Amino acid sequence: MALLEVSDVTFSYGDRPVVEGVSLDVEKGEFLGLVGPNGSGKTTLLELMIGLRRPDTGSVTLFGDPAHESTHGEQIGFVPQDVTTTEEEMPITVREAVRMGRYPHRLTRRFTQDDRDAIDAALRRVEIADIADRRVGRLSGGQRQRAFIARALASRADLLALDEPTVGVDAESRESFYDLLHELNREGITIILIEHDIGIVTTHASEIACLNRELFFHGDPERFVETDALADAYGGSQSIVHHHH
């Protein structure tokens, strides 16, 4: 059984269809890159995948259960595209924000040394341990996004769902972040990534899904590069710039 199964899913905002007839599976340990033009339904599909939205028709199964009814929240680390204004203005430190990633594991017990170790490790991995006591609202956009990436990592999730997580992050930190994703994926964490830089996605992901309301391609990155799916989805001639390390 796949970790995640999307079967003939359709979703609309009012009378405006955003996702139409999409079917795909995500296997455990896969690194799926989700690409498509702005407004193509990528974020909506990702939210459907992790149970934040319920499909109008079709089904999404996550960890063996309907995604929108899933009780496996502690197994999912989600980094949304934009930190909300509420989160920006919360009077908490970086460490306190990252600490939230441990809440699904706690239930009613107190924080343990294992919780503290997970928080410290997440801070170090995204290289923000030195600003752990700074208020979230005083961070730069890139620092703030890294804090929420650390929050997802602190949960020690089995699935990381990332919606353009490096927006506002400088090039060097971005490179380091993708090295981190590779490491996490090698350790067995399943990753679903929305990224506007298609060259990065095709370099790092093990599978590509190309969406523009409908699914234009799902499969191997090398095969994706050789097809017309990109041009078909974007409605014109497109080229891919590869990133070599």
ZADO-1210 file (C-alpha; in nm, 4 decimals, padded with zeros to 6 digits):
<atoms>
<atom x="00.0000" y="00.0000" z="00.0000" code="MET" pos="1"/>
<atom x="00.1260" y="00.3492" z="-00.0913" code="ALA" pos="2"/>
<atom x="00.1787" y="00.5981" z="00.1883" code="LEU" pos="3"/>
<atom x="-00.0508" y="00.8401" z="00.0034" code="LEU" pos="4"/>
<atom x="-00.3120" y="00.7642" z="-00.2631" code="GLU" pos="5"/>
<atom x="-00.4947" y="01.0343" z="-00.4609" code="VAL" pos="6"/>
<atom x="-00.7782" y="00.8851" z="-00.6666" code="SER" pos="7"/>
<atom x="-00.9697" y="01.0893" z="-00.9293" code="ASP" pos="8"/>
<atom x="-00.9796" y="01.3971" z="-00.7033" code="VAL" pos="9"/>
<atom x="-01.1678" y="01.7125" z="-00.7955" code="THR" pos="10"/>
<atom x="-01.1893" y="02.0303" z="-00.5904" code="PHE" pos="11"/>
<atom x="-01.3481" y="02.3693" z="-00.6611" code="SER" pos="12"/>
<atom x="-01.3704" y="02.7054" z="-00.4915" code="TYR" pos="13"/>
<atom x="-01.7360" y="02.7848" z="-00.5493" code="GLY" pos="14"/>
<atom x="-01.7970" y="02.7260" z="-00.9191" code="ASP" pos="15"/>
<atom x="-01.4255" y="02.7570" z="-01.0055" code="ARG" pos="16"/>
<atom x="-01.2565" y="02.4169" z="-01.0463" code="PRO" pos="17"/>
<atom x="-00.8969" y="02.4154" z="-00.9202" code="VAL" pos="18"/>
<atom x="-00.8104" y="02.0437" z="-00.9269" code="VAL" pos="19"/>
<atom x="-00.9774" y="01.8134" z="-01.1787" code="GLU" pos="20"/>
<atom x="-00.9581" y="01.4337" z="-01.1987" code="GLY" pos="21"/>
<atom x="-00.6118" y="01.4010" z="-01.0427" code="VAL" pos="22"/>
<atom x="-00.4833" y="01.0535" z="-00.9521" code="SER" pos="23"/>
<atom x="-00.1370" y="00.9690" z="-00.8205" code="LEU" pos="24"/>
<atom x="00.0344" y="00.7631" z="-00.5513" code="ASP" pos="25"/>
<atom x="00.3256" y="00.8565" z="-00.3270" code="VAL" pos="26"/>
<atom x="00.5321" y="00.5664" z="-00.1978" code="GLU" pos="27"/>
<atom x="00.7082" y="00.5645" z="00.1373" code="LYS" pos="28"/>
<atom x="01.0548" y="00.7193" z="00.1014" code="GLY" pos="29"/>
<atom x="00.9673" y="00.9023" z="-00.2210" code="GLU" pos="30"/>
<atom x="01.0703" y="01.2617" z="-00.2947" code="PHE" pos="31"/>
<atom x="00.7891" y="01.4088" z="-00.5043" code="LEU" pos="32"/>
<atom x="00.8356" y="01.7455" z="-00.6726" code="GLY" pos="33"/>
<atom x="00.5061" y="01.9180" z="-00.7535" code="LEU" pos="34"/>
<atom x="00.5377" y="02.1764" z="-01.0311" code="VAL" pos="35"/>
<atom x="00.3086" y="02.3931" z="-01.2397" code="GLY" pos="36"/>
<atom x="00.2362" y="02.7579" z="-01.3225" code="PRO" pos="37"/>
<atom x="00.0985" y="03.0058" z="-01.0689" code="ASN" pos="38"/>
<atom x="-00.2676" y="02.9343" z="-00.9987" code="GLY" pos="39"/>
<atom x="-00.2407" y="02.5765" z="-01.1237" code="SER" pos="40"/>
<atom x="-00.3790" y="02.4181" z="-00.8048" code="GLY" pos="41"/>
<atom x="-00.0491" y="02.2949" z="-00.6554" code="LYS" pos="42"/>
<atom x="-00.1082" y="02.4315" z="-00.3058" code="THR" pos="43"/>
<atom x="-00.4684" y="02.3112" z="-00.3069" code="THR" pos="44"/>
<atom x="-00.3585" y="01.9633" z="-00.4138" code="LEU" pos="45"/>
<atom x="-00.0949" y="01.9554" z="-00.1404" code="LEU" pos="46"/>
<atom x="-00.3563" y="02.0567" z="00.1180" code="GLU" pos="47"/>
<atom x="-00.5854" y="01.7824" z="-00.0105" code="LEU" pos="48"/>
<atom x="-00.2998" y="01.5333" z="00.0173" code="MET" pos="49"/>
<atom x="-00.2372" y="01.6044" z="00.3858" code="ILE" pos="50"/>
<atom x="-00.6025" y="01.6340" z="00.4835" code="GLY" pos="51"/>
<atom x="-00.6370" y="02.0103" z="00.5243" code="LEU" pos="52"/>
<atom x="-00.9091" y="02.0064" z="00.2586" code="ARG" pos="53"/>
<atom x="-01.1673" y="01.7455" z="00.1644" code="ARG" pos="54"/>
<atom x="-01.2118" y="01.6654" z="-00.2064" code="PRO" pos="55"/>
<atom x="-01.5449" y="01.7406" z="-00.3745" code="ASP" pos="56"/>
<atom x="-01.5198" y="01.4082" z="-00.5550" code="THR" pos="57"/>
<atom x="-01.2676" y="01.1262" z="-00.5476" code="GLY" pos="58"/>
<atom x="-01.0629" y="01.0244" z="-00.2455" code="SER" pos="59"/>
<atom x="-00.7304" y="01.0824" z="-00.0725" code="VAL" pos="60"/>
<atom x="-00.5904" y="00.8091" z="00.1518" code="THR" pos="61"/>
<atom x="-00.3033" y="00.8949" z="00.3876" code="LEU" pos="62"/>
<atom x="-00.1353" y="00.6343" z="00.6079" code="PHE" pos="63"/>
<atom x="-00.4240" y="00.4028" z="00.5200" code="GLY" pos="64"/>
<atom x="-00.7036" y="00.6396" z="00.6300" code="ASP" pos="65"/>
<atom x="-00.9089" y="00.9097" z="00.4535" code="PRO" pos="66"/>
<atom x="-00.6738" y="01.2083" z="00.4658" code="ALA" pos="67"/>
<atom x="-00.9334" y="01.4563" z="00.5952" code="HIS" pos="68"/>
<atom x="-01.0160" y="01.2185" z="00.8839" code="GLU" pos="69"/>
<atom x="-00.6574" y="01.1150" z="00.9579" code="SER" pos="70"/>
<atom x="-00.5404" y="01.0938" z="01.3180" code="THR" pos="71"/>
<atom x="-00.1740" y="01.0783" z="01.2111" code="HIS" pos="72"/>
<atom x="-00.0962" y="01.4483" z="01.2576" code="GLY" pos="73"/>
<atom x="00.2260" y="01.3763" z="01.4434" code="GLU" pos="74"/>
<atom x="00.3582" y="01.1978" z="01.1333" code="GLN" pos="75"/>
<atom x="00.3240" y="01.5050" z="00.9103" code="ILE" pos="76"/>
<atom x="00.5494" y="01.8099" z="00.9073" code="GLY" pos="77"/>
<atom x="00.3909" y="02.0902" z="00.7028" code="PHE" pos="78"/>
<atom x="00.5668" y="02.4107" z="00.5971" code="VAL" pos="79"/>
<atom x="00.3153" y="02.6406" z="00.4245" code="PRO" pos="80"/>
<atom x="00.4077" y="02.8870" z="00.1527" code="GLN" pos="81"/>
<atom x="00.3622" y="03.1955" z="00.3684" code="ASP" pos="82"/>
<atom x="00.3764" y="03.2385" z="00.7414" code="VAL" pos="83"/>
<atom x="00.0447" y="03.3966" z="00.8400" code="THR" pos="84"/>
<atom x="00.0276" y="03.7422" z="00.9945" code="THR" pos="85"/>
<atom x="-00.0881" y="03.5836" z="01.3179" code="THR" pos="86"/>
<atom x="00.2220" y="03.3668" z="01.3339" code="GLU" pos="87"/>
<atom x="00.4465" y="03.6604" z="01.2492" code="GLU" pos="88"/>
<atom x="00.3011" y="03.8680" z="01.5311" code="GLU" pos="89"/>
<atom x="00.2976" y="03.5950" z="01.7958" code="MET" pos="90"/>
<atom x="00.5181" y="03.7120" z="02.0860" code="PRO" pos="91"/>
<atom x="00.7230" y="03.3922" z="02.0944" code="ILE" pos="92"/>
<atom x="01.0857" y="03.3067" z="02.0389" code="THR" pos="93"/>
<atom x="01.2276" y="03.0881" z="01.7641" code="VAL" pos="94"/>
<atom x="01.2819" y="02.8059" z="02.0139" code="ARG" pos="95"/>
<atom x="00.9198" y="02.8296" z="02.1314" code="GLU" pos="96"/>
<atom x="00.7974" y="02.8180" z="01.7717" code="ALA" pos="97"/>
<atom x="01.0085" y="02.5099" z="01.6991" code="VAL" pos="98"/>
<atom x="00.8890" y="02.3561" z="02.0258" code="ARG" pos="99"/>
<atom x="00.5370" y="02.3506" z="01.8794" code="MET" pos="100"/>
<atom x="00.6560" y="02.0715" z="01.6519" code="GLY" pos="101"/>
<atom x="00.6716" y="01.8448" z="01.9560" code="ARG" pos="102"/>
<atom x="00.3133" y="01.9091" z="02.0716" code="TYR" pos="103"/>
<atom x="00.1553" y="01.6166" z="01.8817" code="PRO" pos="104"/>
<atom x="00.3948" y="01.3818" z="02.0638" code="HIS" pos="105"/>
<atom x="00.3209" y="01.5120" z="02.4116" code="ARG" pos="106"/>
<atom x="-00.0490" y="01.4527" z="02.4750" code="LEU" pos="107"/>
<atom x="-00.0658" y="01.5428" z="02.8456" code="THR" pos="108"/>
<atom x="00.2890" y="01.4632" z="02.9512" code="ARG" pos="109"/>
<atom x="00.5617" y="01.7132" z="03.0267" code="ARG" pos="110"/>
<atom x="00.8456" y="01.7906" z="02.7900" code="PHE" pos="111"/>
<atom x="01.1217" y="01.5325" z="02.8148" code="THR" pos="112"/>
<atom x="01.4899" y="01.5319" z="02.7296" code="GLN" pos="113"/>
<atom x="01.3966" y="01.3640" z="02.4010" code="ASP" pos="114"/>
<atom x="01.1746" y="01.6618" z="02.3160" code="ASP" pos="115"/>
<atom x="01.4537" y="01.9053" z="02.3995" code="ARG" pos="116"/>
<atom x="01.7036" y="01.7033" z="02.1955" code="ASP" pos="117"/>
<atom x="01.4695" y="01.7041" z="01.8929" code="ALA" pos="118"/>
<atom x="01.4226" y="02.0807" z="01.9208" code="ILE" pos="119"/>
<atom x="01.7965" y="02.1476" z="01.9504" code="ASP" pos="120"/>
<atom x="01.8749" y="01.9153" z="01.6588" code="ALA" pos="121"/>
<atom x="01.6174" y="02.0870" z="01.4361" code="ALA" pos="122"/>
<atom x="01.7563" y="02.4306" z="01.5203" code="LEU" pos="123"/>
<atom x="02.1086" y="02.3168" z="01.4353" code="ARG" pos="124"/>
<atom x="02.0051" y="02.1488" z="01.1116" code="ARG" pos="125"/>
<atom x="01.8610" y="02.4652" z="00.9631" code="VAL" pos="126"/>
<atom x="02.1432" y="02.6730" z="01.1127" code="GLU" pos="127"/>
<atom x="01.9380" y="02.9017" z="01.3361" code="ILE" pos="128"/>
<atom x="02.0549" y="02.7797" z="01.6780" code="ALA" pos="129"/>
<atom x="02.2295" y="03.1150" z="01.7266" code="ASP" pos="130"/>
<atom x="01.8973" y="03.3041" z="01.7022" code="ILE" pos="131"/>
<atom x="01.6906" y="03.0574" z="01.9060" code="ALA" pos="132"/>
<atom x="01.6026" y="03.3221" z="02.1665" code="ASP" pos="133"/>
<atom x="01.5041" y="03.5915" z="01.9160" code="ARG" pos="134"/>
<atom x="01.1365" y="03.6807" z="01.8693" code="ARG" pos="135"/>
<atom x="00.9822" y="03.5328" z="01.5551" code="VAL" pos="136"/>
<atom x="00.8322" y="03.8694" z="01.4606" code="GLY" pos="137"/>
<atom x="01.1803" y="04.0235" z="01.4432" code="ARG" pos="138"/>
<atom x="01.3225" y="03.7743" z="01.1962" code="LEU" pos="139"/>
<atom x="01.3842" y="03.8300" z="00.8281" code="SER" pos="140"/>
<atom x="01.1581" y="03.6430" z="00.5878" code="GLY" pos="141"/>
<atom x="01.4232" y="03.3791" z="00.5247" code="GLY" pos="142"/>
<atom x="01.4988" y="03.3321" z="00.8942" code="GLN" pos="143"/>
<atom x="01.1305" y="03.3048" z="00.9780" code="ARG" pos="144"/>
<atom x="01.0733" y="03.0408" z="00.7120" code="GLN" pos="145"/>
<atom x="01.3708" y="02.8411" z="00.8392" code="ARG" pos="146"/>
<atom x="01.2185" y="02.8562" z="01.1885" code="ALA" pos="147"/>
<atom x="00.9020" y="02.6927" z="01.0580" code="PHE" pos="148"/>
<atom x="01.1057" y="02.4364" z="00.8650" code="ILE" pos="149"/>
<atom x="01.2760" y="02.3560" z="01.1962" code="ALA" pos="150"/>
<atom x="00.9338" y="02.3239" z="01.3596" code="ARG" pos="151"/>
<atom x="00.8423" y="02.0579" z="01.1036" code="ALA" pos="152"/>
<atom x="01.1740" y="01.8776" z="01.1541" code="LEU" pos="153"/>
<atom x="01.1319" y="01.8817" z="01.5324" code="ALA" pos="154"/>
<atom x="00.8212" y="01.6676" z="01.4936" code="SER" pos="155"/>
<atom x="01.0398" y="01.3909" z="01.3457" code="ARG" pos="156"/>
<atom x="00.7660" y="01.3405" z="01.0920" code="ALA" pos="157"/>
<atom x="00.7462" y="01.0529" z="00.8434" code="ASP" pos="158"/>
<atom x="00.6153" y="01.2918" z="00.5771" code="LEU" pos="159"/>
<atom x="00.7353" y="01.6462" z="00.5078" code="LEU" pos="160"/>
<atom x="00.5013" y="01.8613" z="00.2974" code="ALA" pos="161"/>
<atom x="00.6743" y="02.1811" z="00.1837" code="LEU" pos="162"/>
<atom x="00.5131" y="02.4615" z="-00.0164" code="ASP" pos="163"/>
<atom x="00.7931" y="02.6745" z="-00.1686" code="GLU" pos="164"/>
<atom x="00.9839" y="02.6638" z="00.1613" code="PRO" pos="165"/>
<atom x="01.2875" y="02.8628" z="00.0481" code="THR" pos="166"/>
<atom x="01.1110" y="03.1833" z="-00.0583" code="VAL" pos="167"/>
<atom x="01.3134" y="03.4686" z="00.0885" code="GLY" pos="168"/>
<atom x="01.6099" y="03.2451" z="00.1715" code="VAL" pos="169"/>
<atom x="01.9498" y="03.3478" z="00.0303" code="ASP" pos="170"/>
<atom x="02.1193" y="03.1278" z="-00.2293" code="ALA" pos="171"/>
<atom x="02.3765" y="02.9765" z="00.0073" code="GLU" pos="172"/>
<atom x="02.1156" y="02.8840" z="00.2693" code="SER" pos="173"/>
<atom x="01.8920" y="02.7502" z="-00.0060" code="ARG" pos="174"/>
<atom x="02.1678" y="02.5186" z="-00.1268" code="GLU" pos="175"/>
<atom x="02.2254" y="02.3986" z="00.2283" code="SER" pos="176"/>
<atom x="01.8517" y="02.3423" z="00.2702" code="PHE" pos="177"/>
<atom x="01.8308" y="02.1126" z="-00.0333" code="TYR" pos="178"/>
<atom x="02.1310" y="01.9197" z="00.0946" code="ASP" pos="179"/>
<atom x="01.9330" y="01.8775" z="00.4175" code="LEU" pos="180"/>
<atom x="01.6263" y="01.7538" z="00.2295" code="LEU" pos="181"/>
<atom x="01.8428" y="01.4963" z="00.0524" code="HIS" pos="182"/>
<atom x="01.9778" y="01.3783" z="00.3851" code="GLU" pos="183"/>
<atom x="01.6298" y="01.3523" z="00.5378" code="LEU" pos="184"/>
<atom x="01.5026" y="01.1652" z="00.2333" code="ASN" pos="185"/>
<atom x="01.7947" y="00.9200" z="00.2505" code="ARG" pos="186"/>
<atom x="01.6994" y="00.8584" z="00.6127" code="GLU" pos="187"/>
<atom x="01.3549" y="00.7454" z="00.4946" code="GLY" pos="188"/>
<atom x="01.1412" y="01.0577" z="00.5290" code="ILE" pos="189"/>
<atom x="00.8907" y="01.0987" z="00.2463" code="THR" pos="190"/>
<atom x="00.8931" y="01.4486" z="00.0969" code="ILE" pos="191"/>
<atom x="00.6377" y="01.6371" z="-00.1130" code="ILE" pos="192"/>
<atom x="00.7783" y="01.9675" z="-00.2352" code="LEU" pos="193"/>
<atom x="00.6245" y="02.2546" z="-00.4285" code="ILE" pos="194"/>
<atom x="00.9051" y="02.4606" z="-00.5817" code="GLU" pos="195"/>
<atom x="00.8864" y="02.7255" z="-00.8550" code="HIS" pos="196"/>
<atom x="01.2422" y="02.6527" z="-00.9720" code="ASP" pos="197"/>
<atom x="01.1842" y="02.3511" z="-01.1951" code="ILE" pos="198"/>
<atom x="01.5571" y="02.2945" z="-01.2411" code="GLY" pos="199"/>
<atom x="01.5957" y="02.2409" z="-00.8668" code="ILE" pos="200"/>
<atom x="01.3005" y="02.0015" z="-00.8564" code="VAL" pos="201"/>
<atom x="01.4244" y="01.7886" z="-01.1447" code="THR" pos="202"/>
<atom x="01.7712" y="01.7801" z="-00.9874" code="THR" pos="203"/>
<atom x="01.6606" y="01.6715" z="-00.6415" code="HIS" pos="204"/>
<atom x="01.3250" y="01.4904" z="-00.6629" code="ALA" pos="205"/>
<atom x="01.2835" y="01.1199" z="-00.7377" code="SER" pos="206"/>
<atom x="00.9375" y="01.1780" z="-00.8938" code="GLU" pos="207"/>
<atom x="00.7757" y="01.4746" z="-01.0667" code="ILE" pos="208"/>
<atom x="00.4066" y="01.5647" z="-01.0842" code="ALA" pos="209"/>
<atom x="00.3259" y="01.8470" z="-01.3260" code="CYS" pos="210"/>
<atom x="-00.0113" y="02.0101" z="-01.2669" code="LEU" pos="211"/>
<atom x="-00.2260" y="02.2773" z="-01.4197" code="ASN" pos="212"/>
<atom x="-00.5655" y="02.1922" z="-01.2761" code="ARG" pos="213"/>
<atom x="-00.5266" y="01.8539" z="-01.4471" code="GLU" pos="214"/>
<atom x="-00.2243" y="01.6272" z="-01.4085" code="LEU" pos="215"/>
<atom x="-00.0025" y="01.6573" z="-01.7165" code="PHE" pos="216"/>
<atom x="00.2755" y="01.4265" z="-01.5992" code="PHE" pos="217"/>
<atom x="00.3689" y="01.1989" z="-01.3117" code="HIS" pos="218"/>
<atom x="00.6902" y="00.9998" z="-01.3181" code="GLY" pos="219"/>
<atom x="01.0666" y="01.0055" z="-01.3434" code="ASP" pos="220"/>
<atom x="01.2380" y="01.3502" z="-01.3659" code="PRO" pos="221"/>
<atom x="01.4570" y="01.2445" z="-01.6596" code="GLU" pos="222"/>
<atom x="01.1533" y="01.1319" z="-01.8558" code="ARG" pos="223"/>
<atom x="00.9706" y="01.4532" z="-01.7606" code="PHE" pos="224"/>
<atom x="01.2467" y="01.6627" z="-01.9150" code="VAL" pos="225"/>
<atom x="01.2110" y="01.4710" z="-02.2420" code="GLU" pos="226"/>
<atom x="00.8321" y="01.5168" z="-02.2710" code="THR" pos="227"/>
<atom x="00.6152" y="01.8125" z="-02.3743" code="ASP" pos="228"/>
<atom x="00.4341" y="01.8091" z="-02.0381" code="ALA" pos="229"/>
<atom x="00.6036" y="02.1270" z="-01.9143" code="LEU" pos="230"/>
<atom x="00.5132" y="02.3283" z="-02.2235" code="ALA" pos="231"/>
<atom x="00.1612" y="02.1821" z="-02.2249" code="ASP" pos="232"/>
<atom x="00.1023" y="02.2696" z="-01.8592" code="ALA" pos="233"/>
<atom x="00.2489" y="02.6198" z="-01.8863" code="TYR" pos="234"/>
<atom x="00.0886" y="02.6911" z="-02.2215" code="GLY" pos="235"/>
<atom x="00.4025" y="02.7775" z="-02.4133" code="GLY" pos="236"/>
<atom x="00.7679" y="02.7060" z="-02.4732" code="SER" pos="237"/>
<atom x="00.9527" y="02.6353" z="-02.1490" code="GLN" pos="238"/>
<atom x="01.3086" y="02.5335" z="-02.0722" code="SER" pos="239"/>
<atom x="01.4657" y="02.3807" z="-01.7632" code="ILE" pos="240"/>
<atom x="01.7842" y="02.5199" z="-01.6102" code="VAL" pos="241"/>
<atom x="01.9599" y="02.2453" z="-01.4175" code="HIS" pos="242"/>
<atom x="02.1489" y="02.3101" z="-01.0957" code="HIS" pos="243"/>
<atom x="02.4771" y="02.1219" z="-01.0658" code="HIS" pos="244"/>
<atom x="02.6499" y="02.0739" z="-00.7292" code="HIS" pos="245"/>
</atoms>
